[in-house]
Amino acid sequence: MVAGLTKTRDSFVSGIDSIFSGFSSIDDDFYEEIEEILIMGDIGVRATQEILENLQQKVKENHIKQPEECKELLIQSIKEQMEVGETAYRFEHEKSVVLVVGVNGVGKTTSVGKLAGKLKAQGRKVVLAAADTFRAAAGAQLEEWAHRAGVDMIGGQEGADPAAVVYDAVAAAKARKADVLLCDTAGRLHNKKNLMEELKKINRIIDKEYPDAFRETLVVLDGTTGQNALAQAKQFMEVADITGIILTKMDGTAKGGIAVAIQSELGIPVKYIGVGETIDDLQKFDSEQFVDALFSTREE
Ligand SMILES: Nc1nc2c(ncn2[C@@H]2O[C@H](COP(=O)(O)OP(=O)(O)OP(=O)(O)O)[C@@H](O)[C@H]2O)c(=O)[nH]1
């Protein structure tokens, strides 16, 4: 878990450790330094405030006097900020349809491929739907991933109706007795109304043709874009009923704290993080492990 988060961890650990060793008493300056480091790590203003309030309360309750003694309490406060319910991964174990949305370039197709590989490795039968028919290469790219993951893919011609692709894919998933149907859908945000209509149409088809399937809609966000990822998530929430987040490229950023910000601000769990370009580089997002990894000083 530590692997892939090195950049974020390095910026966090050096900053946080210098506060704990650099202050001799717990005062306003001490809390301001912590605040600055959390915000620099892209944890976001709101989450940072909540974490700090929680920390201050813990310091009071436990009659803590020394800054070094605050480190564990800070880790605990961040973990509490990030707690996710047990049911977050229900779709992995049930007959389900997963719609994956996200703008071009964030790593949507790659994430669908990785998720297919992960589910296949867990013994699930997966069918992919290439419902991003807007871009010529998208289908071909997903086909490569289907091959890599060893799963079937249903596609359509460039410019085909994405809902028609989903219709065919639902039929295939039923016929092949698939456990999970993963749909790579379009993510054009410049025309919100069209995108909303497209997603509605896809949802109507699934409701009608596959009513007993559990439903999940994941938005893919590029973790290196920091607060922009948060803004993008908000826009997708306006057009779809988002149930989870895949945060990609976490290996390429020192601002992994964005995971905390997104989850706190939106109230939607980060379910996976991407930490590289290969099929194995998708991890289930475990907030406890994530926070431990951020604060770990272990060598890899
Ligand atoms: N380092 C790193 N690169 C990633 C990760 N996820 C995706 N990428 C890379 O990001 C680039 C874009 O990924 P795609 O999957 O093509 O992105 P997309 O959102 O599907 O975009 P389009 O295919 O253009 O619609 C590719 O070069 C991927 O290899 C990740 O977790 N870490």
The ligand as a MOL file (V3000), in Angstrom:
LIG
                    3D

  0  0  0     0  0            999 V3000
M  V30 BEGIN CTAB
M  V30 COUNTS 32 34 0 0 0
M  V30 BEGIN ATOM
M  V30 1 N 0.9950 7.0050 -13.5480 0
M  V30 2 C -0.2810 6.6800 -13.7660 0
M  V30 3 N -0.7860 6.8140 -14.9980 0
M  V30 4 C -2.0820 6.4750 -15.1860 0
M  V30 5 C -2.9060 5.9970 -14.1350 0
M  V30 6 N -4.1390 5.7650 -14.6550 0
M  V30 7 C -4.0730 6.0800 -15.9720 0
M  V30 8 N -2.8410 6.5110 -16.3020 0
M  V30 9 C -2.3510 6.9750 -17.6100 0
M  V30 10 O -3.0930 8.1120 -18.0060 0
M  V30 11 C -3.2170 8.1790 -19.4150 0
M  V30 12 C -4.6830 8.3790 -19.7870 0
M  V30 13 O -5.4070 7.2090 -19.4470 0
M  V30 14 P -6.6780 6.7240 -20.2600 0
M  V30 15 O -7.1940 5.5320 -19.5760 0
M  V30 16 O -6.4000 6.6680 -21.6980 0
M  V30 17 O -7.6340 7.9370 -19.9970 0
M  V30 18 P -9.1450 8.1080 -20.3660 0
M  V30 19 O -9.7290 8.8840 -19.2690 0
M  V30 20 O -9.7830 6.8400 -20.7370 0
M  V30 21 O -9.0160 9.0490 -21.5880 0
M  V30 22 P -9.4320 8.8010 -23.0640 0
M  V30 23 O -8.9560 7.4080 -23.3830 0
M  V30 24 O -8.6930 9.8730 -23.7850 0
M  V30 25 O -10.9090 8.9540 -23.0420 0
M  V30 26 C -2.6200 6.8870 -19.9350 0
M  V30 27 O -1.3110 7.1480 -20.3860 0
M  V30 28 C -2.5890 5.9820 -18.7090 0
M  V30 29 O -1.5540 5.0270 -18.7720 0
M  V30 30 C -2.3330 5.8780 -12.8220 0
M  V30 31 O -2.9710 5.4980 -11.8290 0
M  V30 32 N -1.0210 6.2390 -12.6930 0
M  V30 END ATOM
M  V30 BEGIN BOND
M  V30 1 1 1 2
M  V30 2 2 2 3
M  V30 3 1 2 32
M  V30 4 1 3 4
M  V30 5 2 4 5
M  V30 6 1 4 8
M  V30 7 1 5 6
M  V30 8 1 5 30
M  V30 9 2 6 7
M  V30 10 1 7 8
M  V30 11 1 8 9
M  V30 12 1 9 10
M  V30 13 1 9 28
M  V30 14 1 10 11
M  V30 15 1 11 12
M  V30 16 1 11 26
M  V30 17 1 12 13
M  V30 18 1 13 14
M  V30 19 2 14 15
M  V30 20 1 14 16
M  V30 21 1 14 17
M  V30 22 1 17 18
M  V30 23 2 18 19
M  V30 24 1 18 20
M  V30 25 1 18 21
M  V30 26 1 21 22
M  V30 27 2 22 23
M  V30 28 1 22 24
M  V30 29 1 22 25
M  V30 30 1 26 27
M  V30 31 1 26 28
M  V30 32 1 28 29
M  V30 33 2 30 31
M  V30 34 1 30 32
M  V30 END BOND
M  V30 END CTAB
M  END
